[in-house]
Amino acid sequence: MVLAARGTRNLDAGDEPVNDREIEDQLRRQARKVYIESIVMALVLTAIMILVSK
């Protein structure tokens, strides 16, 4: 996710800049999706733990 935010990707040769705008946009969309899913999952698990602990 950090690499997508920096506009780079890690392949066999190591980190390299993404020169194709379309690929860069796709990587950023994927990173955004992962961030959103992780926040939602954290909220759901927190709510479950609060409900179970009562």
Backbone bond lengths (Angstrom), bond angles and torsions (degrees), N, CA, C in turn:
res aa  C-N    CA-C-N  psi(-1)  N-CA   C-N-CA  omega(-1)  CA-C   N-CA-C  phi
1 M - - - 1.432 - - 1.525 111.12 -
2 V 1.306 114.73 -37.66 1.461 118.80 179.24 1.521 110.24 -65.79
3 L 1.319 116.53 -38.58 1.462 119.64 179.51 1.521 111.37 -63.00
4 A 1.330 117.15 -41.06 1.466 120.59 179.19 1.520 110.34 -63.25
5 A 1.323 116.81 -38.06 1.464 120.21 178.98 1.529 111.19 -65.99
6 R 1.342 116.55 -29.93 1.467 120.65 179.16 1.519 113.01 -89.02
7 G 1.332 116.68 -5.04 1.463 119.55 -179.28 1.514 112.91 76.64
8 T 1.337 116.90 28.71 1.459 120.75 178.12 1.524 109.35 -126.13
9 R 1.309 115.43 169.47 1.462 121.44 175.51 1.517 108.12 -142.62
10 N 1.332 115.90 155.86 1.452 121.22 -178.01 1.522 108.71 -110.43
11 L 1.311 115.33 113.63 1.459 121.67 177.49 1.525 108.49 -115.25
12 D 1.292 118.20 -166.83 1.465 122.08 -178.02 1.527 112.47 -58.10
13 A 1.309 117.22 -32.80 1.461 121.51 -177.81 1.529 112.20 -86.64
14 G 1.331 118.37 1.96 1.462 121.68 -179.24 1.525 110.92 103.79
15 D 1.321 115.64 -166.26 1.466 120.55 -179.36 1.524 110.20 -68.02
16 E 1.316 115.30 136.68 1.456 120.34 176.27 1.518 108.53 -145.36
17 P 1.325 116.93 148.13 1.464 119.59 179.92 1.526 111.37 -68.81
18 V 1.328 115.25 149.00 1.460 121.07 176.00 1.523 106.77 -91.43
19 N 1.309 116.16 118.64 1.462 120.80 -176.88 1.517 112.83 -95.77
20 D 1.310 117.48 -16.17 1.463 122.39 -178.31 1.530 108.83 -93.62
21 R 1.315 116.20 119.35 1.471 121.86 -176.58 1.529 111.41 -60.97
22 E 1.319 117.39 -38.45 1.467 121.41 -179.01 1.536 110.95 -64.89
23 I 1.310 116.87 -43.31 1.468 120.55 178.79 1.528 110.08 -66.60
24 E 1.314 116.82 -40.96 1.468 120.68 178.20 1.524 110.83 -60.65
25 D 1.322 116.84 -43.56 1.469 120.56 177.98 1.525 111.12 -63.07
26 Q 1.330 117.39 -40.40 1.458 121.30 178.79 1.534 110.86 -63.83
27 L 1.320 116.92 -43.29 1.461 120.69 178.82 1.533 111.07 -62.24
28 R 1.320 116.23 -40.89 1.473 119.94 178.83 1.533 111.13 -65.96
29 R 1.336 117.32 -38.84 1.473 120.30 177.61 1.523 110.56 -63.70
30 Q 1.321 116.39 -43.14 1.462 120.20 178.77 1.525 110.97 -63.59
31 A 1.317 117.08 -41.67 1.462 120.79 179.32 1.525 110.42 -64.12
32 R 1.322 116.97 -42.54 1.467 121.23 178.78 1.523 110.29 -61.30
33 K 1.327 116.84 -41.73 1.461 121.11 179.55 1.531 111.13 -62.34
34 V 1.323 116.75 -42.89 1.465 120.76 179.16 1.520 110.49 -64.13
35 Y 1.326 117.92 -43.23 1.464 120.89 178.65 1.525 111.10 -60.88
36 I 1.328 117.03 -45.34 1.463 121.03 -179.06 1.522 110.45 -64.21
37 E 1.330 117.02 -45.09 1.468 120.37 179.27 1.527 111.53 -61.61
38 S 1.322 117.41 -38.93 1.466 119.60 -179.51 1.523 111.54 -69.20
39 I 1.319 117.94 -37.10 1.469 120.88 177.40 1.521 110.14 -66.39
40 V 1.324 117.27 -44.85 1.467 120.69 179.50 1.521 110.25 -62.27
41 M 1.316 118.02 -43.70 1.457 121.09 179.93 1.521 110.82 -64.22
42 A 1.312 117.83 -40.92 1.459 120.90 177.92 1.527 110.92 -62.14
43 L 1.328 117.31 -41.33 1.467 120.80 178.49 1.522 111.43 -65.53
44 V 1.325 116.98 -42.31 1.468 121.01 179.35 1.525 110.45 -63.59
45 L 1.322 117.26 -47.34 1.463 120.51 -179.81 1.527 111.46 -64.50
46 T 1.313 117.53 -37.79 1.461 120.96 177.06 1.527 110.00 -63.47
47 A 1.326 117.28 -44.89 1.462 120.83 179.56 1.532 110.89 -62.46
48 I 1.310 117.04 -40.87 1.465 120.67 178.53 1.522 110.15 -62.86
49 M 1.314 116.92 -45.41 1.464 119.97 -179.65 1.530 111.69 -64.01
50 I 1.301 117.70 -36.68 1.462 120.80 177.55 1.514 110.18 -65.93
51 L 1.331 117.24 -43.25 1.447 120.72 -179.59 1.529 111.86 -67.93
52 V 1.308 118.46 -37.45 1.459 122.51 -178.81 1.529 110.94 -71.83
53 S 1.313 117.09 -34.72 1.456 120.57 -176.13 1.527 113.40 -74.31
54 K 1.310 118.72 -11.70 1.473 121.27 -178.87 1.498 111.94 -83.53
